[in-house]
Amino acid sequence: MFFEVFHKNPDSYARAGVLHTDHGDIPTPIFMPVGTVGSVKGVYHRDLVEDIKAKIILGNTYHLLLRPGTDILNAAGGLHKFVGWDRPILTDSGGFQVFSLAARRKITEEGCTFQSHIDGSRHIFTPENNVDIQRLIGADIIMALDECTPGTADFQYARKSMERTHRWLDRCIKRFRETEPLYGYRQFFFPIVQGCVYPELRKEAAKVIADADMDGCAIGGLSVGEPTEKMYEMLDVLKDELPKDKPRYLMGVGTPANILEAIDRGVDMFDCVMPTRNGRNGMLFTWEGTINIKNKKWAEDFSPIDPQGTSFVDKAYSKAYLRHMFVAGEMLGAQIASYHNLAFYLELVTKAREHIIEGDFKKWKEETVGKLSQRIS
């Protein structure tokens, strides 16, 4: 069995489970640090494993296709061996990256042609070759090729886009079933629910994904320009529509509060660049709220970065020292902040799991979201 649910709360859709892969078991809910091109920016694998407690990381098909390329990854024996990571990996199909290249891509029924943001070279993703590329990358969990609909799309465009995604899905599944993993371990396949901010489209997409009966369900096209309330509304729509025995992965989301609200609505898996991207710019997520560590307020604050944090950097460095690193332009500042934020996100989902198991997740979530949403400075 790929996915097992062990605990549910009576007053919430939150659940605690485990994903079984050949590279290890993944407790859920889980946050996946983003390792777009085979690295989680500024953080050693040793620290991801030993202190941050990452169970799985994410790679990206678009970026890995461009650099280092599938020939090198195949020669290395897949992404795990190439980067020296022996735990599970998930790959996004690149649909979001292609969506973000609006001026450099063209979407047709065949697939999506696009220009590299690096050198302008031309490439194409079809449902078939996208599966082939992800086979070559060798991730444990791979995604269907989808069209990521803008959060501001009108109903007619959203429907047309969703229906194309479903036709692509049929082709992806056919290709996935007629090919085999290349490196001696299983790969699992997730379709993606699209439908923008329209409940009827999300329901229709959920039925298509449920009928496909693949290994899990990804939820895409959220946190792409729509109001946060709309994202929660769409998750409310889907919580009774998606199969209850499949893991649910909310793609590219989000803030700590977003994650807790999504867990409450039945989501199991998350990824987002926010911990490292915001960390590199001096924004820290803490148990009391968000901090801009570059503010002068912290210049003489010798307290730990997050007194409630449990990671190495929370114990080793003060706010004053971390601010000094940023003001001095030292790369160590960005590394420490990224490390802290990732550790915080993993601790957040670990605590959520503990409260699901204890049976008081709803109460804990409501108390915690208010704190996490505060701006301390």
C-alpha positions as CSV (number, residue, x, y, z in Angstrom):
1,M,0.0,0.0,0.0
2,F,1.4,3.4,-1.1
3,F,-0.6,5.5,1.4
4,E,-2.1,4.7,4.8
5,V,-4.1,7.0,7.1
6,F,-3.7,6.3,10.8
7,H,-5.5,9.1,12.5
8,K,-8.3,11.6,11.8
9,N,-9.9,14.2,13.9
10,P,-13.7,14.2,14.4
11,D,-14.1,18.0,14.0
12,S,-11.6,18.4,11.1
13,Y,-10.6,16.9,7.8
14,A,-7.0,16.8,9.1
15,R,-5.4,13.4,9.0
16,A,-2.1,11.8,9.9
17,G,-0.7,9.1,7.6
18,V,2.4,7.7,5.9
19,L,3.5,7.4,2.3
20,H,5.6,4.3,1.6
21,T,8.3,4.6,-1.1
22,D,11.4,2.6,-1.9
23,H,13.6,5.4,-0.7
24,G,11.8,5.6,2.7
25,D,8.6,6.3,4.5
26,I,7.1,9.8,4.6
27,P,4.9,10.8,7.6
28,T,2.1,13.1,6.7
29,P,1.3,15.9,6.8
30,I,4.6,16.8,5.3
31,F,6.4,19.8,3.9
32,M,8.9,19.2,1.0
33,P,11.8,21.6,0.7
34,V,12.2,22.8,-2.9
35,G,15.4,21.6,-4.5
36,T,14.6,23.0,-8.0
37,V,17.8,22.1,-9.8
38,G,19.0,19.4,-7.4
39,S,19.9,21.6,-4.5
40,V,17.9,23.2,-1.6
41,K,19.5,26.7,-1.8
42,G,22.2,27.3,0.8
43,V,21.6,24.1,2.8
44,Y,23.7,20.9,3.1
45,H,21.9,17.6,2.7
46,R,23.4,16.6,6.0
47,D,21.5,19.4,7.8
48,L,18.3,18.7,5.9
49,V,18.4,15.1,7.2
50,E,19.9,15.4,10.7
51,D,18.4,18.7,12.0
52,I,15.8,20.1,9.6
53,K,14.3,16.6,9.4
54,A,13.3,16.7,5.8
55,K,11.8,13.4,4.6
56,I,11.5,14.3,0.9
57,I,12.6,17.1,-1.4
58,L,11.3,18.4,-4.6
59,G,13.0,18.8,-8.0
60,N,11.6,20.5,-11.2
61,T,11.4,18.9,-14.6
62,Y,11.7,22.2,-16.5
63,H,14.8,23.3,-14.7
64,L,16.5,19.9,-14.7
65,L,15.8,19.4,-18.4
66,L,17.7,22.6,-19.1
67,R,20.5,22.0,-16.6
68,P,22.2,19.6,-16.3
69,G,20.0,17.7,-18.9
70,T,18.6,14.2,-18.9
71,D,21.7,12.7,-20.6
72,I,23.8,13.6,-17.6
73,L,21.2,12.5,-15.1
74,N,20.7,9.2,-16.8
75,A,24.5,8.6,-16.9
76,A,24.6,9.3,-13.2
77,G,21.9,6.8,-12.5
78,G,19.2,9.3,-11.8
79,L,18.8,12.4,-9.7
80,H,19.2,10.7,-6.4
81,K,22.7,9.5,-7.2
82,F,23.6,12.7,-9.1
83,V,22.9,14.9,-6.0
84,G,23.7,12.4,-3.3
85,W,20.3,12.2,-1.7
86,D,19.0,8.8,-0.6
87,R,15.5,9.8,0.5
88,P,12.4,10.3,-1.6
89,I,12.2,13.0,-4.3
90,L,9.1,14.4,-6.0
91,T,9.2,16.2,-9.4
92,D,6.8,18.8,-10.6
93,S,6.1,18.4,-14.4
94,G,7.1,22.0,-15.1
95,G,3.6,23.2,-15.9
96,F,3.8,26.1,-13.5
97,Q,7.2,27.2,-14.8
98,V,5.9,27.1,-18.4
99,F,2.8,29.1,-17.2
100,S,5.2,31.7,-15.8
101,L,7.0,32.0,-19.1
102,A,3.9,33.7,-20.8
103,A,6.0,35.6,-23.4
104,R,8.2,32.6,-24.2
105,R,5.7,29.7,-24.7
106,K,2.8,28.5,-26.9
107,I,0.2,26.0,-25.7
108,T,-1.4,23.7,-28.3
109,E,-3.2,20.4,-28.1
110,E,0.0,18.6,-28.8
111,G,1.7,20.2,-25.8
112,C,3.7,23.3,-24.9
113,T,6.6,24.8,-26.8
114,F,8.8,27.2,-24.9
115,Q,12.1,29.0,-24.9
116,S,14.7,28.5,-22.2
117,H,15.0,31.4,-19.9
118,I,18.8,30.7,-19.9
119,D,19.8,30.8,-23.5
120,G,16.6,31.1,-25.6
121,S,16.8,27.5,-26.9
122,R,13.5,26.0,-28.0
123,H,11.9,22.9,-26.3
124,I,8.6,21.1,-26.2
125,F,6.7,19.4,-23.4
126,T,4.2,16.8,-24.6
127,P,2.4,14.5,-22.1
128,E,4.4,11.6,-23.5
129,N,7.9,13.2,-23.4
130,N,7.2,14.8,-20.0
131,V,6.6,11.3,-18.5
132,D,9.8,10.1,-20.3
133,I,11.8,13.0,-18.8
134,Q,10.5,12.3,-15.3
135,R,11.4,8.6,-15.8
136,L,14.9,9.7,-16.7
137,I,15.1,12.1,-13.7
138,G,14.0,9.2,-11.5
139,A,11.8,10.9,-8.9
140,D,9.8,8.6,-6.6
141,I,6.7,10.7,-7.2
142,I,6.0,12.3,-10.6
143,M,3.3,14.7,-11.8
144,A,1.1,14.8,-14.9
145,L,1.7,17.6,-17.4
146,D,-1.0,20.2,-16.8
147,E,-1.8,23.7,-17.9
148,C,-1.6,26.0,-14.9
149,T,-4.6,28.4,-15.2
150,P,-4.0,31.9,-13.9
151,G,-6.0,32.7,-10.8
152,T,-7.7,35.6,-12.6
153,A,-8.9,33.6,-15.7
154,D,-12.5,33.9,-16.8
155,F,-14.8,30.9,-16.6
156,Q,-14.6,30.0,-20.3
157,Y,-10.8,30.1,-20.4
158,A,-10.6,28.1,-17.2
159,R,-12.9,25.4,-18.6
160,K,-11.0,25.2,-21.9
161,S,-7.7,24.9,-20.0
162,M,-9.0,22.3,-17.6
163,E,-10.4,20.1,-20.4
164,R,-7.0,20.3,-22.2
165,T,-5.3,19.2,-18.9
166,H,-7.6,16.2,-18.8
167,R,-6.9,15.2,-22.4
168,W,-3.2,15.5,-21.6
169,L,-3.8,13.4,-18.5
170,D,-5.1,10.5,-20.5
171,R,-2.0,10.6,-22.7
172,C,0.3,10.9,-19.6
173,I,-1.4,7.9,-18.0
174,K,-1.1,5.8,-21.1
175,R,2.6,6.7,-21.4
176,F,3.2,6.0,-17.7
177,R,1.6,2.6,-17.9
178,E,3.5,1.5,-21.1
179,T,6.9,2.5,-19.6
180,E,8.9,1.3,-16.6
181,P,11.1,2.9,-14.0
182,L,14.8,3.0,-15.1
183,Y,16.7,2.7,-11.9
184,G,15.2,-0.3,-10.0
185,Y,12.7,1.4,-7.7
186,R,9.0,2.2,-8.0
187,Q,7.7,5.6,-9.3
188,F,4.2,6.9,-8.4
189,F,2.1,9.1,-10.5
190,F,-0.2,12.0,-9.5
191,P,-2.8,13.8,-11.7
192,I,-3.4,17.5,-11.0
193,V,-6.8,19.1,-10.3
194,Q,-7.2,22.4,-12.1
195,G,-10.3,24.5,-12.5
196,C,-9.2,28.0,-11.3
197,V,-11.6,29.5,-8.7
198,Y,-14.8,28.0,-10.1
199,P,-16.4,25.3,-7.8
200,E,-18.1,23.5,-10.6
201,L,-14.9,23.1,-12.5
202,R,-13.0,22.0,-9.5
203,K,-15.7,19.3,-8.8
204,E,-15.6,18.2,-12.4
205,A,-11.8,17.9,-12.3
206,A,-11.9,16.0,-9.0
207,K,-14.2,13.4,-10.5
208,V,-11.8,13.0,-13.5
209,I,-8.9,12.5,-11.2
210,A,-10.8,10.1,-8.9
211,D,-11.9,8.1,-11.9
212,A,-8.3,7.9,-13.1
213,D,-7.4,6.0,-9.9
214,M,-3.7,6.8,-9.9
215,D,-1.5,6.9,-6.8
216,G,-2.3,10.4,-5.4
217,C,-4.0,13.7,-6.2
218,A,-2.3,17.0,-6.7
219,I,-4.1,20.3,-6.4
220,G,-2.7,22.9,-8.8
221,G,-3.6,26.4,-9.9
222,L,-3.9,27.9,-6.4
223,S,-1.8,30.7,-4.9
224,V,-1.4,32.0,-8.5
225,G,-3.0,35.4,-8.1
226,E,-6.4,34.6,-6.6
227,P,-7.4,35.9,-3.1
228,T,-6.5,33.6,-0.2
229,E,-10.1,33.2,0.7
230,K,-10.7,31.8,-2.8
231,M,-8.0,29.2,-2.3
232,Y,-9.6,28.1,1.0
233,E,-13.0,28.0,-0.8
234,M,-11.6,25.7,-3.5
235,L,-10.1,23.4,-0.8
236,D,-13.4,23.3,0.9
237,V,-15.0,22.2,-2.4
238,L,-12.4,19.5,-2.9
239,K,-12.3,18.0,0.6
240,D,-15.3,15.8,-0.1
241,E,-14.7,15.2,-3.8
242,L,-11.2,13.7,-3.9
243,P,-10.6,10.1,-2.9
244,K,-10.1,9.7,0.8
245,D,-7.6,6.8,0.4
246,K,-5.2,8.9,-1.8
247,P,-2.6,11.5,-0.6
248,R,-3.5,15.1,-1.4
249,Y,-0.7,17.4,-2.5
250,L,-1.3,21.2,-2.6
251,M,1.3,22.5,-5.0
252,G,3.3,25.7,-4.3
253,V,1.6,26.7,-1.0
254,G,2.4,28.6,1.1
255,T,2.6,30.6,4.3
256,P,2.6,28.8,7.7
257,A,-1.0,29.8,8.2
258,N,-1.9,28.6,4.7
259,I,-0.5,25.2,5.5
260,L,-2.4,24.8,8.7
261,E,-5.6,25.9,7.1
262,A,-5.0,23.4,4.2
263,I,-4.3,20.6,6.7
264,D,-7.6,21.3,8.3
265,R,-9.2,20.8,4.9
266,G,-7.6,17.4,4.3
267,V,-4.3,18.2,2.5
268,D,-1.3,15.9,3.2
269,M,1.6,17.3,1.2
270,F,3.1,20.8,0.6
271,D,6.0,22.5,-1.1
272,C,6.9,26.2,-1.5
273,V,10.0,28.3,-2.2
274,M,8.9,30.7,0.5
275,P,11.1,29.4,3.4
276,T,14.3,29.8,1.4
277,R,13.4,32.7,-0.8
278,N,12.1,34.8,2.1
279,G,15.0,33.7,4.2
280,R,17.5,35.0,1.7
281,N,15.7,38.4,1.9
282,G,15.8,38.5,5.7
283,M,12.2,37.4,6.5
284,L,12.0,34.8,9.2
285,F,9.0,32.7,10.2
286,T,8.8,32.1,14.0
287,W,6.3,30.8,16.5
288,E,5.4,34.3,17.4
289,G,5.0,35.6,13.8
290,T,7.2,36.9,11.0
291,I,10.3,39.0,11.5
292,N,12.3,41.2,9.2
293,I,15.7,40.6,10.7
294,K,17.3,43.5,8.8
295,N,15.3,46.0,10.9
296,K,17.4,48.1,13.3
297,K,15.1,46.9,16.1
298,W,17.2,43.7,16.3
299,A,20.6,45.3,16.3
300,E,21.1,44.7,20.1
301,D,18.7,41.8,20.6
302,F,20.9,38.9,21.8
303,S,18.0,36.5,22.3
304,P,17.8,33.3,20.1
305,I,16.5,33.7,16.5
306,D,13.3,31.9,17.7
307,P,13.2,31.1,21.4
308,Q,10.7,28.3,20.7
309,G,12.6,26.9,17.8
310,T,14.5,23.6,18.2
311,S,17.0,23.7,15.3
312,F,20.8,24.1,15.6
313,V,20.7,27.7,14.3
314,D,18.0,28.7,16.8
315,K,20.3,27.6,19.6
316,A,23.6,28.9,18.1
317,Y,22.8,32.4,16.8
318,S,21.2,35.5,18.2
319,K,18.9,38.0,16.3
320,A,21.6,40.6,16.6
321,Y,24.2,38.4,15.0
322,L,22.0,37.4,12.2
323,R,21.1,41.0,11.5
324,H,24.8,41.8,11.4
325,M,25.3,39.1,8.8
326,F,22.7,40.7,6.5
327,V,23.9,44.2,7.1
328,A,27.5,43.1,6.3
329,G,26.4,41.3,3.2
330,E,27.7,38.0,4.4
331,M,26.3,34.9,2.6
332,L,26.1,33.2,5.9
333,G,23.1,35.4,6.8
334,A,21.1,34.0,4.0
335,Q,22.2,30.5,4.8
336,I,21.2,30.8,8.5
337,A,17.8,32.3,7.7
338,S,17.0,29.7,5.1
339,Y,18.0,26.9,7.5
340,H,15.9,28.4,10.2
341,N,12.8,28.8,8.0
342,L,13.0,25.3,6.6
343,A,13.4,23.9,10.1
344,F,10.4,25.9,11.2
345,Y,8.3,24.6,8.4
346,L,9.2,21.0,9.1
347,E,8.6,21.5,12.8
348,L,5.2,23.1,11.9
349,V,3.9,20.0,10.1
350,T,5.4,17.7,12.7
351,K,3.5,19.5,15.5
352,A,0.4,19.5,13.3
353,R,0.7,15.7,13.0
354,E,1.2,15.4,16.8
355,H,-2.0,17.3,17.5
356,I,-3.9,15.3,14.9
357,I,-2.8,12.1,16.7
358,E,-3.7,13.7,20.1
359,G,-7.1,14.7,18.7
360,D,-7.0,18.4,19.4
361,F,-5.7,19.7,16.0
362,K,-8.6,22.1,15.4
363,K,-8.2,23.9,18.7
364,W,-4.4,24.1,18.3
365,K,-4.7,25.3,14.7
366,E,-7.0,28.1,15.6
367,E,-4.7,29.3,18.4
368,T,-1.6,29.0,16.3
369,V,-2.8,30.6,13.1
370,G,-3.3,33.9,14.8
371,K,0.2,34.0,16.1
372,L,1.8,32.9,12.9
373,S,0.0,35.6,10.9
374,Q,1.4,38.5,13.0
375,R,4.2,40.8,11.7
376,I,6.5,41.4,14.7
377,S,8.5,44.0,12.9
